[in-house]
Amino acid sequence: MKKVFLRLRPFPLAFLLPLAAHAITPAEQAVLAPVQALFDGMAHRDPAAIRAPLLPGGSMVLMRDGKPVRITFDDFATHLAHPGTTRIEERIHHPLIRIDHDLAVVWAPFVFTVDGKVDHCGPDLFNLVRQNGHWLIASVADTGRKTCPSN
């Protein structure tokens, strides 16, 4: 039986750094701006601010307990507009952003908190279109799980 030995050569390990370590480009910042505007509108429970970064007629598909729940952007804004005593906040991290001309996609893990405590988490998926030089969210999908790393 012949033994084979591999000789490993040292090489730079830069490729092992997380992709999120790269600086966000101005084009990517422009795509993320409506996502942050949506989150800000949600936190303030302001229906006009929620609708502002959304393409009229768009919708969301929210996966809950393995079942898709479809809601229009208008119904979502109306639902969150009800005054409440709870503070809500959604944050994404390590976004993966792809842009091709007037079409963009953002995929990112998110955490949704209520009164500062994690309520649910999972991946967010935003499809965006550029209209008259401005990015608008055309659709949203997410998978909200109750079992989160920080729970």
N, CA, C and O of each residue as an XYZ file, in Angstrom:
604
protein
N       0.844     -1.175      0.000
C       0.000      0.000      0.000
C       0.889      1.238      0.000
O       1.804      1.356      0.815
N       0.623      2.129     -0.890
C       1.417      3.332     -1.041
C       0.825      4.458     -0.203
O      -0.378      4.708     -0.284
N       1.622      5.131      0.586
C       1.169      6.247      1.407
C       1.405      7.550      0.664
O       2.444      7.751      0.036
N       0.426      8.420      0.751
C       0.518      9.715      0.096
C       0.539     10.779      1.185
O      -0.321     10.801      2.065
N       1.524     11.653      1.115
C       1.628     12.754      2.053
C       1.421     14.058      1.307
O       1.993     14.279      0.240
N       0.617     14.893      1.867
C       0.396     16.204      1.279
C       1.235     17.212      2.030
O       1.278     17.218      3.261
N       1.876     18.032      1.300
C       2.658     19.096      1.910
C       1.870     20.394      1.787
O       1.595     20.870      0.686
N       1.517     20.952      2.927
C       0.749     22.192      2.933
C       1.683     23.376      2.936
O       2.671     23.408      3.670
N       1.368     24.323      2.127
C       2.146     25.548      2.071
C       1.397     26.634      2.819
O       0.168     26.680      2.766
N       2.099     27.499      3.507
C       1.408     28.615      4.157
C       0.831     29.556      3.105
O       1.441     29.789      2.061
N      -0.337     30.085      3.392
C      -0.972     31.026      2.484
C      -1.798     32.007      3.299
O      -2.160     31.716      4.438
N      -2.097     33.159      2.732
C      -2.872     34.162      3.467
C      -4.260     33.630      3.808
O      -4.884     32.933      3.008
N      -4.729     33.965      4.988
C      -6.035     33.506      5.436
C      -7.100     34.597      5.335
O      -8.149     34.503      5.974
N      -6.841     35.605      4.557
C      -7.782     36.720      4.446
C      -9.152     36.254      3.955
O     -10.172     36.848      4.305
N      -9.177     35.192      3.145
C     -10.459     34.749      2.625
C     -11.360     34.196      3.720
O     -12.557     34.022      3.495
N     -10.822     33.920      4.883
C     -11.630     33.401      5.980
C     -12.329     34.493      6.774
O     -13.195     34.197      7.597
N     -11.970     35.745      6.545
C     -12.633     36.831      7.255
C     -14.089     36.889      6.837
O     -14.406     36.647      5.672
N     -14.972     37.204      7.757
C     -16.388     37.269      7.375
C     -16.630     38.308      6.298
O     -15.972     39.347      6.243
N     -17.588     38.001      5.447
C     -17.919     38.929      4.367
C     -18.392     40.265      4.899
O     -18.202     41.291      4.246
N     -19.008     40.275      6.076
C     -19.525     41.518      6.632
C     -18.410     42.472      7.042
O     -18.669     43.635      7.353
N     -17.176     41.988      7.043
C     -16.065     42.844      7.436
C     -15.770     43.898      6.370
O     -15.083     44.882      6.644
N     -16.289     43.695      5.155
C     -16.030     44.690      4.118
C     -16.861     45.941      4.390
O     -17.941     45.882      4.978
N     -16.341     47.028      3.961
C     -17.037     48.304      4.150
C     -18.250     48.353      3.218
O     -18.185     47.922      2.067
N     -19.342     48.879      3.734
C     -20.546     49.045      2.925
C     -20.288     50.185      1.934
O     -19.870     51.277      2.320
N     -20.541     49.914      0.670
C     -20.315     50.921     -0.367
C     -21.441     51.950     -0.350
O     -22.501     51.687      0.218
N     -21.232     53.116     -0.962
C     -22.328     54.095     -1.063
C     -23.572     53.525     -1.765
O     -24.698     53.835     -1.378
N     -23.370     52.700     -2.787
C     -24.518     52.097     -3.479
C     -25.287     51.177     -2.534
O     -26.518     51.166     -2.545
N     -24.572     50.410     -1.721
C     -25.222     49.521     -0.755
C     -25.914     50.323      0.345
O     -26.995     49.951      0.802
N     -25.294     51.419      0.769
C     -25.928     52.291      1.762
C     -27.251     52.833      1.236
O     -28.226     52.936      1.980
N     -27.281     53.179     -0.040
C     -28.507     53.696     -0.646
C     -29.610     52.632     -0.645
O     -30.782     52.952     -0.451
N     -29.237     51.375     -0.862
C     -30.211     50.284     -0.843
C     -30.705     50.018      0.579
O     -31.879     49.709      0.783
N     -29.813     50.139      1.556
C     -30.198     49.894      2.953
C     -31.036     51.033      3.549
O     -31.761     50.817      4.520
N     -30.946     52.223      2.988
C     -31.650     53.386      3.546
C     -33.160     53.159      3.673
O     -33.708     53.453      4.736
N     -33.866     52.654      2.652
C     -35.302     52.443      2.833
C     -35.626     51.352      3.853
O     -36.673     51.403      4.498
N     -34.750     50.379      4.001
C     -34.951     49.339      5.015
C     -34.901     49.978      6.403
O     -35.760     49.712      7.244
N     -33.900     50.818      6.638
C     -33.801     51.493      7.932
C     -34.964     52.453      8.137
O     -35.465     52.591      9.253
N     -35.399     53.122      7.064
C     -36.547     54.028      7.172
C     -37.807     53.257      7.568
O     -38.607     53.745      8.366
N     -37.984     52.065      7.017
C     -39.113     51.218      7.394
C     -39.051     50.880      8.878
O     -40.044     51.006      9.594
N     -37.865     50.446      9.339
C     -37.701     50.100     10.754
C     -37.963     51.301     11.660
O     -38.580     51.164     12.716
N     -37.496     52.473     11.245
C     -37.732     53.690     12.038
C     -39.230     54.005     12.114
O     -39.739     54.352     13.180
N     -39.931     53.885     10.988
C     -41.372     54.111     10.972
C     -42.107     53.126     11.868
O     -43.056     53.489     12.563
N     -41.655     51.863     11.846
C     -42.261     50.853     12.712
C     -42.060     51.215     14.181
O     -42.997     51.134     14.975
N     -40.847     51.613     14.541
C     -40.533     51.943     15.940
C     -41.381     53.112     16.428
O     -41.755     53.168     17.599
N     -41.683     54.047     15.525
C     -42.500     55.212     15.894
C     -43.994     54.979     15.683
O     -44.818     55.840     15.992
N     -44.332     53.801     15.152
C     -45.732     53.457     14.858
C     -46.397     54.529     13.995
O     -47.543     54.921     14.214
N     -45.629     54.983     13.009
C     -46.060     56.074     12.131
C     -46.407     55.494     10.754
O     -45.504     55.144      9.995
N     -47.700     55.387     10.419
C     -48.075     54.757      9.153
C     -47.514     55.463      7.921
O     -47.151     54.802      6.949
N     -47.440     56.783      7.946
C     -46.887     57.506      6.790
C     -45.398     57.192      6.636
O     -44.915     57.003      5.519
N     -44.678     57.135      7.741
C     -43.247     56.821      7.690
C     -43.020     55.362      7.293
O     -42.024     55.044      6.642
N     -43.933     54.480      7.679
C     -43.831     53.071      7.274
C     -44.044     52.953      5.775
O     -43.309     52.233      5.099
N     -45.046     53.655      5.247
C     -45.377     53.551      3.817
C     -44.363     54.257      2.912
O     -44.199     53.868      1.756
N     -43.689     55.275      3.414
C     -42.801     56.099      2.575
C     -41.755     55.298      1.798
O     -41.561     55.577      0.615
N     -41.067     54.312      2.400
C     -40.048     53.586      1.629
C     -40.589     52.369      0.874
O     -39.817     51.590      0.316
N     -41.922     52.204      0.858
C     -42.535     51.023      0.251
C     -43.141     51.344     -1.106
O     -43.730     52.408     -1.295
N     -42.995     50.426     -2.042
C     -43.625     50.557     -3.352
C     -45.129     50.304     -3.180
O     -45.519     49.254     -2.669
N     -45.972     51.246     -3.597
C     -47.414     51.030     -3.445
C     -47.847     49.709     -4.086
O     -47.399     49.345     -5.174
N     -48.729     49.009     -3.380
C     -49.237     47.735     -3.885
C     -48.405     46.538     -3.486
O     -48.762     45.405     -3.810
N     -47.308     46.762     -2.793
C     -46.434     45.660     -2.400
C     -46.989     44.858     -1.238
O     -48.008     45.207     -0.642
N     -46.296     43.782     -0.935
C     -46.768     42.934      0.157
C     -45.610     42.238      0.864
O     -44.455     42.277      0.440
N     -45.991     41.598      1.967
C     -45.049     40.841      2.787
C     -45.548     39.403      2.883
O     -46.750     39.138      2.868
N     -44.598     38.488      2.982
C     -44.905     37.108      3.319
C     -44.104     36.802      4.570
O     -42.873     36.765      4.545
N     -44.820     36.583      5.667
C     -44.193     36.325      6.949
C     -44.424     34.863      7.297
O     -45.563     34.435      7.484
N     -43.352     34.107      7.382
C     -43.468     32.697      7.735
C     -43.609     32.588      9.246
O     -42.715     32.994      9.989
N     -44.728     32.043      9.699
C     -44.997     31.877     11.121
C     -45.433     30.437     11.359
O     -46.422     29.972     10.792
N     -44.691     29.747     12.194
C     -44.980     28.340     12.510
C     -45.091     27.493     11.245
O     -45.955     26.621     11.149
N     -44.217     27.753     10.279
C     -44.192     26.975      9.049
C     -45.273     27.321      8.050
O     -45.405     26.650      7.027
N     -46.046     28.351      8.325
C     -47.125     28.741      7.420
C     -46.914     30.171      6.935
O     -46.588     31.052      7.730
N     -47.097     30.411      5.628
C     -46.952     31.770      5.119
C     -48.170     32.627      5.453
O     -49.314     32.219      5.253
N     -47.895     33.813      5.960
C     -48.946     34.804      6.233
C     -48.663     35.975      5.303
O     -47.628     36.629      5.425
N     -49.581     36.244      4.370
C     -49.408     37.337      3.407
C     -50.173     38.550      3.895
O     -51.331     38.453      4.303
N     -49.504     39.700      3.848
C     -50.130     40.951      4.278
C     -49.680     42.066      3.334
O     -48.509     42.142      2.961
N     -50.614     42.918      2.957
C     -50.249     44.031      2.079
C     -49.474     45.066      2.890
O     -49.574     45.106      4.117
N     -48.714     45.891      2.208
C     -47.996     46.967      2.891
C     -48.967     47.894      3.622
O     -48.699     48.318      4.746
N     -50.097     48.207      2.981
C     -51.067     49.103      3.622
C     -51.617     48.497      4.908
O     -51.723     49.184      5.924
N     -51.970     47.208      4.867
C     -52.491     46.558      6.077
C     -51.424     46.497      7.167
O     -51.730     46.655      8.349
N     -50.180     46.268      6.774
C     -49.079     46.228      7.748
C     -48.929     47.586      8.433
O     -48.819     47.659      9.657
N     -48.924     48.650      7.647
C     -48.777     49.999      8.211
C     -49.942     50.328      9.137
O     -49.745     50.909     10.205
N     -51.146     49.960      8.735
C     -52.326     50.215      9.562
C     -52.252     49.426     10.862
O     -52.585     49.947     11.926
N     -51.821     48.183     10.782
C     -51.713     47.326     11.969
C     -50.737     47.904     12.990
O     -51.027     47.929     14.186
N     -49.589     48.367     12.519
C     -48.575     48.902     13.441
C     -48.874     50.313     13.913
O     -48.266     50.789     14.872
N     -49.805     50.987     13.249
C     -50.095     52.383     13.589
C     -50.882     52.531     14.883
O     -50.975     53.630     15.431
N     -51.442     51.447     15.369
C     -52.212     51.540     16.613
C     -51.295     51.952     17.752
O     -50.236     51.358     17.954
N     -51.704     52.966     18.492
C     -50.873     53.387     19.620
C     -50.709     52.233     20.598
O     -51.627     51.450     20.841
N     -49.534     52.163     21.133
C     -49.274     51.119     22.110
C     -48.266     51.587     23.133
O     -47.541     52.560     22.924
N     -48.238     50.888     24.219
C     -47.278     51.248     25.266
C     -45.982     50.477     25.104
O     -44.989     50.799     25.756
N     -45.972     49.466     24.249
C     -44.754     48.683     24.050
C     -43.829     49.371     23.050
O     -44.283     49.991     22.087
N     -42.545     49.254     23.292
C     -41.532     49.756     22.363
C     -41.115     48.594     21.468
O     -40.743     47.528     21.960
N     -41.177     48.800     20.155
C     -40.750     47.760     19.229
C     -39.553     48.255     18.429
O     -39.419     49.446     18.147
N     -38.695     47.320     18.075
C     -37.512     47.659     17.280
C     -37.079     46.430     16.498
O     -37.049     45.318     17.026
N     -36.746     46.645     15.243
C     -36.184     45.583     14.420
C     -34.805     46.026     13.962
O     -34.613     47.163     13.531
N     -33.848     45.113     14.062
C     -32.472     45.385     13.645
C     -31.986     44.238     12.773
O     -32.265     43.070     13.046
N     -31.260     44.585     11.729
C     -30.602     43.565     10.912
C     -29.101     43.658     11.136
O     -28.587     44.674     11.602
N     -28.413     42.581     10.798
C     -26.952     42.597     10.878
C     -26.386     41.728      9.757
O     -27.060     40.840      9.236
N     -25.154     42.000      9.406
C     -24.437     41.278      8.350
C     -25.266     41.134      7.064
O     -25.449     40.021      6.571
N     -25.766     42.253      6.521
C     -26.599     42.141      5.324
C     -25.809     41.672      4.104
O     -24.663     42.064      3.887
N     -26.452     40.835      3.332
C     -25.939     40.432      2.022
C     -26.737     41.245      1.012
O     -27.960     41.125      0.940
N     -26.052     42.064      0.237
C     -26.714     43.002     -0.675
C     -26.262     42.710     -2.099
O     -25.068     42.591     -2.374
N     -27.215     42.600     -2.982
C     -26.927     42.419     -4.405
C     -27.683     43.489     -5.176
O     -28.869     43.720     -4.942
N     -26.986     44.133     -6.094
C     -27.574     45.213     -6.881
C     -27.296     44.950     -8.359
O     -26.170     44.628     -8.737
N     -28.326     45.088     -9.187
C     -28.171     45.018    -10.632
C     -29.064     46.096    -11.242
O     -30.285     45.951    -11.314
N     -28.435     47.163    -11.672
C     -29.150     48.305    -12.251
C     -30.219     48.815    -11.283
O     -29.886     49.366    -10.233
N     -31.495     48.637    -11.624
C     -32.586     49.180    -10.811
C     -33.262     48.119     -9.941
O     -34.403     48.300     -9.514
N     -32.573     47.030     -9.683
C     -33.097     45.944     -8.870
C     -32.074     45.597     -7.801
O     -30.879     45.507     -8.083
N     -32.544     45.401     -6.571
C     -31.630     45.035     -5.486
C     -32.316     44.058     -4.543
O     -33.542     44.006     -4.444
N     -31.487     43.288     -3.856
C     -31.954     42.331     -2.861
C     -31.109     42.512     -1.610
O     -29.892     42.683     -1.689
N     -31.762     42.472     -0.460
C     -31.066     42.487      0.828
C     -31.540     41.263      1.600
O     -32.736     41.089      1.837
N     -30.607     40.433      1.983
C     -30.896     39.288      2.853
C     -30.072     39.505      4.107
O     -28.864     39.729      4.029
N     -30.719     39.439      5.263
C     -29.985     39.687      6.509
C     -30.686     39.039      7.688
O     -31.915     39.027      7.753
N     -29.919     38.505      8.613
C     -30.523     38.058      9.866
C     -31.072     39.270     10.620
O     -30.491     40.354     10.571
N     -32.197     39.080     11.319
C     -32.789     40.173     12.083
C     -33.121     39.718     13.489
O     -33.218     38.527     13.785
N     -33.291     40.716     14.343
C     -33.789     40.514     15.697
C     -34.891     41.548     15.912
O     -34.697     42.735     15.646
N     -36.041     41.096     16.393
C     -37.169     41.977     16.683
C     -37.360     41.978     18.195
O     -37.543     40.931     18.816
N     -37.312     43.189     18.779
C     -37.464     43.291     20.230
C     -38.751     44.029     20.598
O     -39.222     44.908     19.876
N     -39.288     43.647     21.726
C     -40.445     44.312     22.320
C     -40.021     44.715     23.726
O     -39.650     43.872     24.543
N     -40.079     46.001     23.993
C     -39.632     46.542     25.284
C     -38.211     46.086     25.630
O     -37.903     45.795     26.785
N     -37.358     46.032     24.610
C     -35.951     45.710     24.808
C     -35.636     44.226     24.925
O     -34.469     43.859     25.065
N     -36.645     43.368     24.871
C     -36.430     41.922     24.975
C     -36.689     41.277     23.626
O     -37.635     41.638     22.926
N     -35.845     40.322     23.267
C     -35.997     39.643     21.981
C     -37.336     38.918     21.943
O     -37.653     38.119     22.824
N     -38.119     39.216     20.900
C     -39.411     38.555     20.701
C     -39.292     37.452     19.653
O     -39.766     36.334     19.855
N     -38.654     37.783     18.531
C     -38.420     36.782     17.498
C     -37.237     37.216     16.625
O     -36.774     38.355     16.692
N     -36.772     36.283     15.815
C     -35.604     36.547     14.966
C     -35.694     35.650     13.744
O     -36.609     34.837     13.619
N     -34.743     35.809     12.856
C     -34.681     34.997     11.647
C     -34.098     35.807     10.513
O     -33.507     36.862     10.745
N     -34.251     35.337      9.299
C     -33.770     36.117      8.157
C     -34.856     37.021      7.590
O     -36.025     36.641      7.525
N     -34.457     38.214      7.182
C     -35.298     39.144      6.428
C     -34.847     39.094      4.977
O     -33.654     38.962      4.700
N     -35.782     39.197      4.059
C     -35.473     39.285      2.634
C     -36.249     40.460      2.059
O     -37.479     40.484      2.095
N     -35.516     41.432      1.529
C     -36.120     42.624      0.931
C     -35.799     42.641     -0.554
O     -34.639     42.504     -0.942
N     -36.814     42.807     -1.379
C     -36.635     43.053     -2.809
C     -36.910     44.525     -3.031
O     -37.952     45.033     -2.617
N     -35.991     45.212     -3.678
C     -36.123     46.655     -3.896
C     -36.023     46.989     -5.372
O     -35.374     46.288     -6.149
N     -36.681     48.074     -5.736
C     -36.588     48.614     -7.092
C     -36.211     50.085     -6.987
O     -36.575     50.775     -6.034
N     -35.471     50.546     -7.992
C     -35.119     51.967     -8.027
C     -36.086     52.655     -8.983
O     -36.184     52.305    -10.159
N     -36.793     53.636     -8.449
C     -37.778     54.374     -9.238
C     -37.457     55.850     -9.112
O     -37.387     56.388     -8.007
N     -37.262     56.501    -10.247
C     -36.917     57.924    -10.270
C     -35.722     58.232     -9.372
O     -35.692     59.252     -8.684
N     -34.743     57.337     -9.392
C     -33.515     57.544     -8.625
C     -33.593     57.194     -7.154
O     -32.612     57.377     -6.433
N     -34.744     56.689     -6.678
C     -34.914     56.348     -5.262
C     -35.237     54.868     -5.111
O     -36.043     54.316     -5.859
N     -34.595     54.233     -4.131
C     -34.873     52.832     -3.853
C     -36.152     52.710     -3.039
O     -36.354     53.439     -2.067
N     -37.022     51.772     -3.449
C     -38.260     51.465     -2.738
C     -38.330     49.962     -2.496
O     -37.892     49.171     -3.331
N     -38.877     49.580     -1.363
C     -39.048     48.161     -1.046
C     -40.274     47.661     -1.797
O     -41.379     48.168     -1.601
N     -40.077     46.659     -2.662
C     -41.165     46.103     -3.465
C     -41.842     44.934     -2.761
O     -43.043     44.717     -2.926
N     -41.070     44.176     -1.974
C     -41.642     43.064     -1.216
C     -40.704     42.711     -0.072
O     -39.510     43.009     -0.094
N     -41.294     42.063      0.927
C     -40.551     41.637      2.108
C     -40.972     40.213      2.429
O     -42.144     39.862      2.296
N     -40.020     39.396      2.850
C     -40.326     38.071      3.383
C     -39.444     37.870      4.606
O     -38.308     38.341      4.657
N     -39.985     37.165      5.584
C     -39.154     36.813      6.733
C     -39.642     35.515      7.346
O     -40.772     35.078      7.130
N     -38.758     34.921      8.112
C     -39.096     33.747      8.904
C     -38.871     34.136     10.345
O     -37.729     34.238     10.791
N     -39.943     34.352     11.077
C     -39.841     34.750     12.475
C     -39.860     33.532     13.377
O     -40.844     32.793     13.425
N     -38.764     33.330     14.091
C     -38.663     32.222     15.027
C     -38.613     32.750     16.450
O     -38.058     33.819     16.704
N     -39.183     32.014     17.361
C     -39.159     32.404     18.771
C     -37.871     31.938     19.453
O     -37.476     32.495     20.477
N     -37.224     30.931     18.898
C     -35.969     30.443     19.463
C     -34.830     31.208     18.818
O     -34.485     30.969     17.661
N     -34.252     32.127     19.569
C     -33.212     33.005     19.052
C     -31.943     32.825     19.890
O     -32.013     32.444     21.058
N     -30.790     33.100     19.288
C     -29.525     32.948     20.024
C     -29.471     33.720     21.329
O     -28.847     33.258     22.284
N     -30.116     34.901     21.400
C     -30.037     35.697     22.619
C     -31.176     35.399     23.588
O     -31.255     36.022     24.647
N     -32.067     34.454     23.249
C     -33.149     34.083     24.172
C     -32.632     33.135     25.224
O     -33.390     32.707     26.095
